[in-house]
Amino acid sequence: MPAPRKQRDEDVPQAAPRSASITRLESALGYAFDDRQWLLKALTHPSCPQPPAGESNQRLEFLGDATLGFVVAAELYRRFPEEPEGRLTEFRATLVCQTALSRQARRIHLERHLLMDRGQTLQGGAQNPSILADAFEAVIGAVYQDGGIRAARRVIVKQLLHDWRPRETPIVARNEKSLLLEQAQSQGLQPRYRLVFQGGPEHRKVFAVRVLLGRRVAGQGWGFRKRDAERMAAREALRSMGLLTEDASAEGEDEDGLFSHRGTEDDSILGA
C-alpha cells in the first residue's frame, strides 16, 4: 500500500492568532469585538487554505471600503462647511487611498496577524501595501458587522481622522482619476478606461488598463486591483500632459509592484 502523500506546505492550515495577540490588536484598533469571528475573517487573506472563520476577508473588504468612504465623507462634510465639493473629494482621496490605509495598518501592526498561505508569506505578502490596505478595509467592515455604524465611525475617526489636518498635497497624492477627468473635460474630452488584460491566480490577479483621450492612448497601468491599474494609467496620462514630473510619486504608492507604460492605441500592453 503506497505511503500517504505529504501535504504541501501551502495546504497546511495556519493557526488562528492567539487570544492575547487579538487583544493587543483590539487595543491598537480601539475596539473590542463581541464576536471575534468577524475579526478572524477580516484577517484571513484569500490565499489561506483553510480559513478559521469559514471564509476570507474579501466580502468584508467590500463592506469596509463602502463604510470608510461614507464615514470619511460625512466627517469631512461636517468639519469643513466652507470647502467646495472638489476640495472635499481631494481630502477624502488622501485619507482613504492605498498609501494611507496601508500606513495605518502598519501602525497598528496588522501585518503580524494576517492569515495567508506559505507562498504568500515567503513572498512578503504581509508587507504588501495592497494586501495591508485590503485587510484594513476588511477590519472596518468587521467592526461595522459586530458593532454597527457608530462603532465603525469611532474606529475610523480614531485611526484616520483624529490628528488629521488638511494641507496642500502633491498632485500625485490626490485622486488621479478625478484630476485627469477635470483636465480632460477642460479640453472637451472624456477619459475612457479599457481593461486589456486580466490574469493570474484568484488571490493575486494582475490587471492591465488603458486610458484613452479621444483616440489616443494617454496612459497604461498595471496593478493587483483594477482600480489601482486605472489610477496608474491616469497618473501616466497626467505625466504625458505635463502635470506630473517623472519622479513624482506618493509615499509607498508603488510598493505593490504597479507598473505603467505609455504608448499608442496600437501598442501591445504586453510589449516591451
Backbone as CSV, one residue per row, in Angstrom:
resi,resn,N_x,N_y,N_z,CA_x,CA_y,CA_z,C_x,C_y,C_z
1,MET,0.858,-1.196,0.000,0.000,0.000,0.000,0.890,1.241,0.000
2,PRO,0.692,2.160,-0.964,1.569,3.327,-1.050,1.424,4.237,0.168
3,ALA,2.547,4.840,0.532,2.531,5.762,1.681,1.704,6.986,1.334
4,PRO,0.996,7.523,2.309,0.183,8.718,2.032,1.052,9.883,1.574
5,ARG,0.546,10.613,0.587,1.299,11.747,0.055,1.414,12.837,1.109
6,LYS,2.595,13.432,1.169,2.815,14.522,2.129,1.979,15.731,1.745
7,GLN,1.421,16.339,2.709,0.625,17.538,2.457,1.558,18.692,2.107
8,ARG,1.228,19.423,1.042,2.050,20.559,0.652,2.017,21.623,1.742
9,ASP,3.135,22.371,1.861,3.207,23.430,2.873,2.100,24.443,2.692
10,GLU,1.785,24.738,1.392,0.773,25.752,1.131,-0.604,25.332,1.629
11,ASP,-0.824,23.995,1.763,-2.136,23.498,2.148,-2.286,23.306,3.653
12,VAL,-1.196,23.509,4.378,-1.264,23.336,5.827,-2.015,24.516,6.426
13,PRO,-3.096,24.245,7.194,-3.859,25.363,7.754,-3.022,26.196,8.703
14,GLN,-3.179,27.494,8.630,-2.447,28.399,9.507,-3.241,28.602,10.781
15,ALA,-2.551,28.536,11.898,-3.228,28.674,13.185,-3.780,30.079,13.337
16,ALA,-4.961,30.158,13.931,-5.561,31.462,14.197,-4.728,32.194,15.248
17,PRO,-4.711,33.521,15.215,-3.953,34.281,16.209,-4.403,33.943,17.625
18,ARG,-3.448,33.947,18.550,-3.775,33.666,19.947,-4.626,34.778,20.539
19,SER,-5.320,34.454,21.610,-6.225,35.407,22.249,-5.484,36.670,22.682
20,ALA,-4.285,36.520,23.250,-3.520,37.678,23.709,-3.142,38.578,22.542
21,SER,-2.806,37.944,21.410,-2.454,38.705,20.218,-3.648,39.506,19.712
22,ILE,-4.816,38.881,19.709,-6.042,39.560,19.275,-6.376,40.717,20.211
23,THR,-6.164,40.510,21.504,-6.435,41.570,22.482,-5.557,42.783,22.215
24,ARG,-4.279,42.547,21.894,-3.377,43.662,21.581,-3.843,44.396,20.327
25,LEU,-4.297,43.650,19.336,-4.782,44.278,18.110,-6.032,45.101,18.391
26,GLU,-6.944,44.558,19.199,-8.151,45.302,19.567,-7.803,46.596,20.291
27,SER,-6.795,46.535,21.155,-6.370,47.717,21.892,-5.837,48.782,20.936
28,ALA,-5.016,48.364,19.969,-4.472,49.310,18.992,-5.575,49.870,18.105
29,LEU,-6.560,49.041,17.823,-7.673,49.447,16.971,-8.620,50.395,17.700
30,GLY,-8.749,50.191,19.008,-9.686,50.996,19.788,-11.082,50.419,19.801
31,TYR,-11.175,49.090,19.635,-12.490,48.442,19.642,-12.330,46.990,20.069
32,ALA,-13.170,46.550,21.010,-13.180,45.159,21.463,-14.392,44.452,20.847
33,PHE,-14.149,43.390,20.124,-15.214,42.672,19.429,-16.038,41.828,20.395
34,ASP,-17.344,41.835,20.217,-18.217,40.900,20.926,-18.073,39.517,20.313
35,ASP,-17.950,39.462,18.986,-17.781,38.203,18.264,-16.489,38.293,17.461
36,ARG,-15.447,37.648,17.952,-14.137,37.742,17.304,-14.061,36.999,15.982
37,GLN,-15.079,36.244,15.651,-15.105,35.584,14.344,-15.078,36.617,13.224
38,TRP,-15.685,37.776,13.459,-15.646,38.839,12.446,-14.217,39.308,12.220
39,LEU,-13.465,39.469,13.303,-12.083,39.912,13.171,-11.235,38.843,12.492
40,LEU,-11.471,37.584,12.834,-10.733,36.496,12.186,-10.963,36.496,10.679
41,LYS,-12.209,36.711,10.265,-12.500,36.797,8.827,-11.726,37.939,8.197
42,ALA,-11.704,39.079,8.877,-11.028,40.259,8.333,-9.531,40.028,8.167
43,LEU,-8.954,39.169,8.979,-7.517,38.913,8.943,-7.136,37.799,7.980
44,THR,-8.110,37.168,7.353,-7.864,35.991,6.524,-7.741,36.356,5.047
45,HIS,-6.532,36.280,4.534,-6.260,36.558,3.118,-6.881,35.455,2.257
46,PRO,-7.293,35.771,1.012,-7.906,34.744,0.144,-7.030,33.529,-0.111
47,SER,-5.709,33.656,0.079,-4.829,32.507,-0.165,-4.844,31.501,0.976
48,CYS,-5.399,31.848,2.120,-5.401,30.942,3.277,-6.160,29.666,2.927
49,PRO,-5.508,28.494,2.995,-6.146,27.261,2.512,-7.357,26.813,3.318
50,GLN,-7.358,27.051,4.615,-8.482,26.650,5.463,-8.829,27.797,6.416
51,PRO,-9.624,28.741,5.941,-9.949,29.910,6.772,-10.562,29.501,8.102
52,PRO,-10.011,29.942,9.224,-10.521,29.515,10.535,-11.938,29.990,10.824
53,ALA,-12.368,31.074,10.159,-13.730,31.575,10.376,-14.648,31.235,9.196
54,GLY,-14.175,30.358,8.316,-15.041,29.855,7.255,-14.957,30.570,5.926
55,GLU,-14.386,31.769,5.875,-14.250,32.481,4.610,-13.130,33.510,4.715
56,SER,-12.706,34.027,3.561,-11.647,35.039,3.536,-12.235,36.421,3.799
57,ASN,-11.369,37.428,3.706,-11.789,38.795,4.038,-12.347,39.584,2.857
58,GLN,-12.551,38.945,1.705,-12.931,39.701,0.518,-14.286,40.393,0.649
59,ARG,-15.274,39.725,1.204,-16.588,40.342,1.354,-16.553,41.469,2.387
60,LEU,-15.799,41.259,3.464,-15.667,42.317,4.461,-14.892,43.511,3.906
61,GLU,-13.942,43.245,3.022,-13.215,44.338,2.369,-14.183,45.212,1.571
62,PHE,-15.087,44.574,0.842,-16.108,45.298,0.075,-16.950,46.186,0.992
63,LEU,-17.381,45.619,2.101,-18.202,46.368,3.054,-17.405,47.493,3.714
64,GLY,-16.174,47.183,4.102,-15.346,48.179,4.765,-14.996,49.345,3.862
65,ASP,-14.768,49.070,2.589,-14.477,50.134,1.626,-15.634,51.128,1.574
66,ALA,-16.862,50.603,1.490,-18.041,51.474,1.439,-18.232,52.228,2.758
67,THR,-17.991,51.546,3.872,-18.153,52.183,5.189,-17.141,53.310,5.366
68,LEU,-15.894,53.048,5.003,-14.857,54.076,5.083,-15.232,55.302,4.259
69,GLY,-15.653,55.064,3.017,-15.995,56.173,2.138,-17.110,57.023,2.703
70,PHE,-18.145,56.367,3.239,-19.286,57.099,3.789,-18.904,57.894,5.036
71,VAL,-18.240,57.225,5.983,-17.917,57.880,7.251,-16.947,59.040,7.032
72,VAL,-15.917,58.829,6.231,-14.948,59.899,5.975,-15.623,61.066,5.263
73,ALA,-16.477,60.775,4.279,-17.180,61.852,3.567,-18.071,62.643,4.523
74,ALA,-18.813,61.947,5.371,-19.709,62.623,6.317,-18.922,63.472,7.311
75,GLU,-17.786,62.945,7.783,-16.974,63.681,8.749,-16.350,64.921,8.108
76,LEU,-15.880,64.802,6.875,-15.310,65.953,6.179,-16.381,67.005,5.909
77,TYR,-17.569,66.558,5.545,-18.681,67.484,5.306,-18.991,68.285,6.566
78,ARG,-18.937,67.610,7.713,-19.233,68.273,8.979,-18.114,69.224,9.403
79,ARG,-16.864,68.792,9.205,-15.730,69.576,9.685,-15.411,70.803,8.821
80,PHE,-15.705,70.728,7.541,-15.290,71.793,6.630,-16.495,72.343,5.858
81,PRO,-17.361,73.091,6.532,-18.589,73.586,5.911,-18.352,74.585,4.774
82,GLU,-17.164,75.185,4.723,-16.891,76.196,3.706,-16.186,75.635,2.471
83,GLU,-15.724,74.394,2.549,-14.956,73.837,1.434,-15.873,73.357,0.305
84,PRO,-15.482,73.585,-0.956,-16.287,73.106,-2.086,-16.169,71.592,-2.261
85,GLU,-17.054,71.049,-3.077,-17.102,69.595,-3.292,-15.769,69.042,-3.790
86,GLY,-15.122,69.776,-4.716,-13.855,69.284,-5.260,-12.772,69.140,-4.209
87,ARG,-12.713,70.094,-3.310,-11.708,70.045,-2.245,-11.998,68.916,-1.263
88,LEU,-13.276,68.721,-0.929,-13.647,67.612,-0.047,-13.289,66.275,-0.686
89,THR,-13.474,66.182,-1.998,-13.118,64.952,-2.724,-11.622,64.686,-2.618
90,GLU,-10.810,65.728,-2.735,-9.365,65.577,-2.594,-8.999,65.118,-1.184
91,PHE,-9.635,65.719,-0.182,-9.370,65.309,1.204,-9.678,63.826,1.391
92,ARG,-10.854,63.424,0.911,-11.261,62.023,1.088,-10.297,61.081,0.371
93,ALA,-9.896,61.442,-0.857,-8.974,60.599,-1.610,-7.650,60.434,-0.876
94,THR,-7.176,61.489,-0.243,-5.929,61.426,0.519,-6.065,60.510,1.734
95,LEU,-7.219,60.535,2.368,-7.431,59.763,3.600,-7.657,58.278,3.356
96,VAL,-8.305,57.921,2.240,-8.682,56.516,2.030,-7.904,55.851,0.908
97,CYS,-6.832,56.494,0.415,-6.034,55.878,-0.639,-5.247,54.699,-0.061
98,GLN,-4.731,53.871,-0.947,-3.989,52.684,-0.514,-2.807,53.048,0.372
99,THR,-2.098,54.107,0.027,-0.936,54.529,0.811,-1.324,54.824,2.257
100,ALA,-2.399,55.595,2.433,-2.826,55.980,3.781,-3.302,54.773,4.578
101,LEU,-4.075,53.895,3.933,-4.621,52.738,4.653,-3.533,51.735,5.011
102,SER,-2.596,51.486,4.093,-1.517,50.535,4.400,-0.597,51.097,5.481
103,ARG,-0.383,52.416,5.467,0.431,53.038,6.516,-0.220,52.868,7.884
104,GLN,-1.536,53.081,7.942,-2.235,52.930,9.212,-2.266,51.468,9.658
105,ALA,-2.382,50.560,8.686,-2.344,49.132,9.022,-1.028,48.775,9.691
106,ARG,0.070,49.345,9.199,1.377,49.083,9.816,1.455,49.679,11.212
107,ARG,0.841,50.831,11.395,0.906,51.475,12.718,0.252,50.627,13.799
108,ILE,-0.775,49.881,13.422,-1.418,49.008,14.418,-0.903,47.572,14.309
109,HIS,0.174,47.394,13.510,0.838,46.094,13.349,-0.118,45.013,12.818
110,LEU,-0.941,45.406,11.878,-1.898,44.452,11.313,-1.193,43.298,10.613
111,GLU,-0.005,43.569,10.053,0.731,42.537,9.311,1.091,41.338,10.183
112,ARG,1.182,41.533,11.490,1.547,40.427,12.386,0.421,39.415,12.563
113,HIS,-0.776,39.782,12.174,-1.947,38.957,12.464,-2.592,38.342,11.212
114,LEU,-2.075,38.675,10.021,-2.702,38.199,8.789,-2.504,36.701,8.613
115,LEU,-3.532,36.041,8.114,-3.503,34.609,7.836,-3.451,34.410,6.325
116,MET,-2.386,33.768,5.843,-2.239,33.529,4.404,-1.420,32.265,4.193
117,ASP,-1.360,31.781,2.954,-0.615,30.552,2.730,0.896,30.816,2.781
118,ARG,1.662,29.740,2.821,3.115,29.861,2.988,3.750,30.598,1.816
119,GLY,3.204,30.374,0.630,3.749,31.045,-0.546,3.659,32.557,-0.426
120,GLN,2.482,33.050,-0.021,2.310,34.485,0.173,3.229,35.011,1.270
121,THR,3.373,34.233,2.330,4.228,34.659,3.432,5.673,34.796,2.974
122,LEU,6.165,33.805,2.217,7.544,33.844,1.733,7.764,34.974,0.747
123,GLN,6.714,35.376,0.034,6.812,36.487,-0.921,6.688,37.850,-0.241
124,GLY,6.547,37.854,1.078,6.408,39.115,1.802,5.020,39.701,1.707
125,GLY,4.026,38.836,1.542,2.653,39.313,1.368,2.148,40.162,2.508
126,ALA,2.601,39.864,3.719,2.124,40.626,4.884,2.638,42.055,4.887
127,GLN,3.633,42.354,4.034,4.159,43.716,3.924,3.673,44.420,2.660
128,ASN,2.898,43.718,1.852,2.421,44.289,0.588,1.387,45.373,0.858
129,PRO,1.596,46.600,0.362,0.652,47.682,0.643,-0.769,47.386,0.208
130,SER,-0.928,46.706,-0.925,-2.266,46.379,-1.416,-2.973,45.424,-0.460
131,ILE,-2.260,44.391,-0.001,-2.835,43.421,0.932,-3.148,44.078,2.272
132,LEU,-2.251,44.948,2.742,-2.482,45.629,4.012,-3.684,46.565,3.937
133,ALA,-3.795,47.310,2.839,-4.933,48.221,2.684,-6.241,47.441,2.623
134,ASP,-6.233,46.322,1.882,-7.434,45.481,1.804,-7.822,44.952,3.182
135,ALA,-6.820,44.513,3.944,-7.090,43.969,5.271,-7.626,45.052,6.208
136,PHE,-7.093,46.263,6.095,-7.587,47.364,6.931,-9.054,47.637,6.611
137,GLU,-9.399,47.677,5.318,-10.796,47.860,4.929,-11.666,46.737,5.488
138,ALA,-11.139,45.503,5.436,-11.894,44.366,5.952,-12.124,44.487,7.457
139,VAL,-11.131,44.975,8.183,-11.285,45.161,9.628,-12.383,46.188,9.914
140,ILE,-12.429,47.251,9.126,-13.500,48.250,9.301,-14.852,47.596,9.022
141,GLY,-14.917,46.766,7.993,-16.151,46.035,7.715,-16.539,45.123,8.861
142,ALA,-15.543,44.501,9.485,-15.803,43.614,10.621,-16.342,44.394,11.821
143,VAL,-15.770,45.570,12.063,-16.266,46.418,13.157,-17.720,46.800,12.904
144,TYR,-18.025,47.158,11.670,-19.407,47.518,11.324,-20.357,46.346,11.569
145,GLN,-19.976,45.149,11.166,-20.822,43.970,11.354,-21.006,43.644,12.828
146,ASP,-19.961,43.851,13.612,-20.011,43.488,15.024,-20.694,44.554,15.876
147,GLY,-20.443,45.826,15.563,-20.926,46.888,16.449,-21.771,47.959,15.806
148,GLY,-21.949,47.895,14.489,-22.787,48.881,13.820,-22.026,50.115,13.363
149,ILE,-22.750,51.056,12.780,-22.129,52.226,12.162,-21.485,53.142,13.200
150,ARG,-22.045,53.240,14.399,-21.440,54.121,15.410,-20.072,53.601,15.832
151,ALA,-19.965,52.307,16.020,-18.674,51.720,16.379,-17.677,51.908,15.246
152,ALA,-18.127,51.683,14.019,-17.246,51.860,12.862,-16.769,53.306,12.764
153,ARG,-17.679,54.249,13.003,-17.293,55.665,12.943,-16.232,55.984,13.986
154,ARG,-16.409,55.480,15.221,-15.426,55.756,16.274,-14.037,55.246,15.878
155,VAL,-13.992,54.042,15.321,-12.702,53.457,14.920,-12.084,54.254,13.782
156,ILE,-12.888,54.610,12.780,-12.368,55.348,11.623,-11.836,56.718,12.049
157,VAL,-12.577,57.406,12.902,-12.126,58.717,13.377,-10.819,58.572,14.162
158,LYS,-10.746,57.569,15.026,-9.529,57.349,15.825,-8.343,57.014,14.928
159,GLN,-8.551,56.155,13.928,-7.453,55.664,13.112,-7.009,56.647,12.027
160,LEU,-7.947,57.372,11.447,-7.622,58.175,10.269,-7.812,59.675,10.438
161,LEU,-8.685,60.089,11.342,-9.080,61.489,11.371,-8.748,62.227,12.669
162,HIS,-8.307,61.502,13.678,-8.121,62.125,14.996,-7.157,63.308,14.939
163,ASP,-5.988,63.108,14.370,-4.975,64.166,14.306,-4.801,64.729,12.898
164,TRP,-5.703,64.380,12.004,-5.526,64.796,10.602,-5.911,66.255,10.400
165,ARG,-5.063,66.960,9.647,-5.360,68.332,9.249,-5.112,68.453,7.748
166,PRO,-5.958,69.190,7.040,-5.741,69.333,5.590,-4.487,70.135,5.307
167,ARG,-3.839,69.783,4.231,-2.676,70.543,3.778,-2.632,70.472,2.266
168,GLU,-1.809,71.305,1.684,-1.647,71.247,0.235,-0.885,69.970,-0.093
169,THR,-1.566,69.035,-0.715,-0.936,67.760,-1.033,-0.356,67.806,-2.437
170,PRO,0.746,67.081,-2.700,1.257,66.997,-4.057,0.176,66.442,-4.971
171,ILE,0.173,66.842,-6.200,-0.870,66.429,-7.134,-0.979,64.911,-7.230
172,VAL,0.169,64.204,-7.102,0.138,62.754,-7.259,-0.559,62.076,-6.098
173,ALA,-0.603,62.728,-4.921,-1.228,62.107,-3.758,-2.735,62.285,-3.776
174,ARG,-3.247,63.064,-4.722,-4.681,63.225,-4.830,-5.252,62.114,-5.693
175,ASN,-6.540,62.183,-5.952,-7.195,61.173,-6.755,-6.867,61.411,-8.224
176,GLU,-5.996,60.568,-8.795,-5.519,60.773,-10.154,-6.648,60.755,-11.176
177,LYS,-7.619,59.865,-10.970,-8.718,59.777,-11.932,-9.558,61.050,-11.940
178,SER,-9.798,61.621,-10.764,-10.562,62.862,-10.693,-9.809,64.001,-11.358
179,LEU,-8.491,64.064,-11.107,-7.678,65.106,-11.712,-7.647,64.979,-13.232
180,LEU,-7.514,63.753,-13.712,-7.493,63.545,-15.161,-8.833,63.926,-15.778
181,LEU,-9.923,63.548,-15.102,-11.252,63.901,-15.594,-11.395,65.413,-15.706
182,GLU,-10.947,66.117,-14.675,-11.039,67.581,-14.672,-10.247,68.184,-15.824
183,GLN,-9.000,67.706,-16.010,-8.151,68.240,-17.073,-8.693,67.890,-18.460
184,ALA,-9.173,66.653,-18.614,-9.688,66.222,-19.917,-10.941,67.009,-20.294
185,GLN,-11.838,67.190,-19.335,-13.073,67.908,-19.629,-12.813,69.359,-19.989
186,SER,-11.729,69.930,-19.439,-11.388,71.306,-19.801,-10.963,71.406,-21.265
187,GLN,-10.615,70.235,-21.863,-10.240,70.190,-23.273,-11.344,69.571,-24.131
188,GLY,-12.519,69.402,-23.539,-13.636,68.837,-24.268,-13.537,67.338,-24.492
189,LEU,-12.771,66.642,-23.635,-12.570,65.199,-23.772,-13.117,64.468,-22.557
190,GLN,-13.312,63.156,-22.710,-13.795,62.306,-21.623,-12.884,61.085,-21.529
191,PRO,-12.192,60.880,-20.422,-11.329,59.697,-20.313,-12.142,58.406,-20.404
192,ARG,-11.609,57.448,-21.132,-12.250,56.126,-21.227,-11.222,55.074,-20.807
193,TYR,-11.618,54.239,-19.843,-10.723,53.204,-19.323,-11.087,51.852,-19.923
194,ARG,-10.083,51.152,-20.444,-10.299,49.839,-21.044,-9.449,48.788,-20.347
195,LEU,-10.085,47.730,-19.880,-9.356,46.601,-19.315,-8.828,45.764,-20.475
196,VAL,-7.505,45.664,-20.606,-6.924,44.963,-21.751,-6.261,43.647,-21.364
197,PHE,-6.090,43.409,-20.078,-5.510,42.137,-19.646,-5.936,41.849,-18.225
198,GLN,-6.166,40.569,-17.943,-6.510,40.118,-16.597,-6.048,38.677,-16.485
199,GLY,-5.212,38.378,-15.507,-4.716,37.010,-15.381,-4.047,36.784,-14.046
200,GLY,-3.696,35.527,-13.795,-3.045,35.157,-12.548,-3.988,34.419,-11.623
201,PRO,-3.470,33.910,-10.491,-4.308,33.183,-9.530,-5.365,34.092,-8.926
202,GLU,-6.436,33.499,-8.432,-7.586,34.263,-7.948,-7.194,35.270,-6.868
203,HIS,-6.266,34.901,-5.983,-5.889,35.793,-4.895,-4.756,36.747,-5.271
204,ARG,-4.265,36.659,-6.505,-3.147,37.512,-6.918,-3.295,37.887,-8.391
205,LYS,-4.491,38.272,-8.786,-4.734,38.630,-10.177,-3.993,39.909,-10.543
206,VAL,-3.605,39.980,-11.808,-2.968,41.171,-12.353,-3.907,41.771,-13.392
207,PHE,-4.059,43.093,-13.342,-4.929,43.797,-14.282,-4.102,44.819,-15.057
208,ALA,-4.408,44.966,-16.333,-3.783,45.996,-17.161,-4.888,46.841,-17.787
209,VAL,-4.729,48.137,-17.702,-5.764,49.074,-18.150,-5.147,50.162,-19.014
210,ARG,-5.860,50.542,-20.055,-5.504,51.709,-20.858,-6.511,52.815,-20.599
211,VAL,-6.033,54.066,-20.627,-6.943,55.197,-20.599,-6.768,55.958,-21.912
212,LEU,-7.888,56.210,-22.562,-7.878,56.908,-23.834,-8.480,58.297,-23.694
213,LEU,-7.856,59.251,-24.366,-8.400,60.593,-24.515,-8.656,60.781,-26.003
214,GLY,-9.916,60.748,-26.384,-10.236,60.681,-27.804,-9.803,59.323,-28.327
215,ARG,-8.973,59.303,-29.406,-8.465,58.039,-29.947,-7.050,57.736,-29.465
216,ARG,-6.492,58.626,-28.658,-5.108,58.473,-28.227,-5.024,57.744,-26.895
217,VAL,-4.103,56.774,-26.821,-3.808,56.124,-25.540,-2.923,57.071,-24.738
218,ALA,-3.482,57.650,-23.689,-2.750,58.624,-22.891,-1.928,57.969,-21.789
219,GLY,-2.312,56.761,-21.389,-1.570,56.080,-20.340,-2.011,54.640,-20.193
220,GLN,-1.125,53.831,-19.670,-1.421,52.428,-19.386,-0.876,52.089,-18.010
221,GLY,-1.559,51.210,-17.310,-1.104,50.861,-15.971,-1.397,49.419,-15.620
222,TRP,-0.576,48.879,-14.726,-0.766,47.537,-14.180,-1.043,47.650,-12.695
223,GLY,-1.764,46.677,-12.158,-1.975,46.635,-10.717,-2.597,45.331,-10.296
224,PHE,-2.545,45.058,-9.001,-3.156,43.840,-8.472,-4.644,44.031,-8.196
225,ARG,-5.129,45.266,-8.382,-6.560,45.544,-8.365,-6.865,46.406,-9.587
226,LYS,-8.065,46.235,-10.134,-8.413,47.001,-11.330,-8.338,48.495,-11.059
227,ARG,-8.790,48.923,-9.889,-8.785,50.361,-9.599,-7.377,50.901,-9.478
228,ASP,-6.411,50.057,-9.006,-5.024,50.502,-8.950,-4.457,50.667,-10.355
229,ALA,-4.805,49.728,-11.252,-4.347,49.836,-12.639,-4.916,51.084,-13.297
230,GLU,-6.179,51.400,-13.021,-6.796,52.604,-13.588,-6.108,53.857,-13.053
231,ARG,-5.804,53.871,-11.759,-5.122,55.031,-11.177,-3.735,55.200,-11.782
232,MET,-3.036,54.076,-11.996,-1.699,54.158,-12.571,-1.771,54.669,-14.004
233,ALA,-2.787,54.227,-14.738,-2.968,54.709,-16.110,-3.286,56.202,-16.116
234,ALA,-4.130,56.632,-15.182,-4.470,58.059,-15.084,-3.235,58.876,-14.718
235,ARG,-2.404,58.336,-13.822,-1.177,59.036,-13.438,-0.260,59.196,-14.638
236,GLU,-0.140,58.128,-15.437,0.708,58.197,-16.621,0.161,59.215,-17.619
237,ALA,-1.161,59.289,-17.721,-1.771,60.286,-18.609,-1.466,61.699,-18.128
238,LEU,-1.518,61.917,-16.811,-1.189,63.225,-16.258,0.262,63.589,-16.538
239,ARG,1.146,62.596,-16.480,2.553,62.853,-16.827,2.666,63.271,-18.289
240,SER,1.925,62.576,-19.166,2.006,62.896,-20.596,1.467,64.288,-20.897
241,MET,0.617,64.801,-20.014,0.062,66.148,-20.182,0.935,67.199,-19.496
242,GLY,2.059,66.754,-18.911,2.971,67.687,-18.263,2.538,68.129,-16.887
243,LEU,1.585,67.410,-16.283,1.067,67.797,-14.971,1.747,67.066,-13.827
244,LEU,2.574,66.069,-14.157,3.367,65.367,-13.152,4.778,65.212,-13.680
245,THR,5.759,65.312,-12.795,7.126,65.029,-13.197,7.340,63.529,-13.160
246,GLU,8.349,63.050,-13.864,8.590,61.619,-13.974,8.916,60.983,-12.632
247,ASP,9.525,61.766,-11.727,9.926,61.169,-10.449,8.937,61.426,-9.339
248,ALA,7.785,62.063,-9.701,6.790,62.343,-8.663,6.089,61.069,-8.274
249,SER,6.000,60.807,-6.994,5.259,59.639,-6.512,4.877,59.856,-5.084
250,ALA,3.710,59.278,-4.695,3.283,59.378,-3.311,4.058,58.387,-2.480
251,GLU,4.066,58.605,-1.147,4.813,57.725,-0.251,4.302,56.309,-0.374
252,GLY,5.205,55.379,-0.787,4.839,53.973,-0.840,3.833,53.627,-1.901
253,GLU,3.514,54.549,-2.801,2.407,54.324,-3.712,2.617,53.139,-4.635
254,ASP,3.879,52.894,-5.018,4.141,51.833,-5.979,4.770,50.604,-5.343
255,GLU,4.692,50.493,-4.021,5.334,49.374,-3.342,4.714,48.038,-3.706
256,ASP,3.489,48.041,-4.229,2.868,46.770,-4.533,3.173,46.322,-5.953
257,GLY,4.128,46.955,-6.612,4.562,46.475,-7.906,3.775,47.018,-9.067
258,LEU,3.095,48.137,-8.911,2.386,48.728,-10.023,3.385,49.129,-11.092
259,PHE,2.972,48.957,-12.354,3.845,49.285,-13.471,3.022,50.004,-14.500
260,SER,3.583,51.028,-15.118,2.831,51.742,-16.137,3.655,51.884,-17.405
261,HIS,2.947,52.071,-18.527,3.591,52.209,-19.811,2.743,53.118,-20.663
262,ARG,3.360,54.062,-21.339,2.632,54.972,-22.193,2.923,54.632,-23.638
263,GLY,1.908,54.650,-24.482,2.131,54.334,-25.887,0.962,54.756,-26.726
264,THR,0.845,54.168,-27.930,-0.250,54.464,-28.830,-1.289,53.383,-28.731
265,GLU,-2.439,53.616,-29.337,-3.528,52.658,-29.211,-3.186,51.318,-29.817
266,ASP,-2.225,51.296,-30.760,-1.879,50.042,-31.414,-0.789,49.275,-30.686
267,ASP,-0.183,49.899,-29.641,0.851,49.201,-28.884,0.253,48.038,-28.129
268,SER,1.026,46.953,-28.007,0.576,45.826,-27.196,0.849,46.122,-25.739
269,ILE,-0.148,45.857,-24.882,0.030,46.096,-23.451,1.107,45.176,-22.879
270,LEU,1.389,44.082,-23.580,2.394,43.139,-23.110,3.730,43.336,-23.790
271,GLY,3.811,44.324,-24.681,5.047,44.544,-25.422,6.105,45.200,-24.568
272,ALA,7.332,45.165,-25.084,8.428,45.783,-24.352,8.369,47.296,-24.478
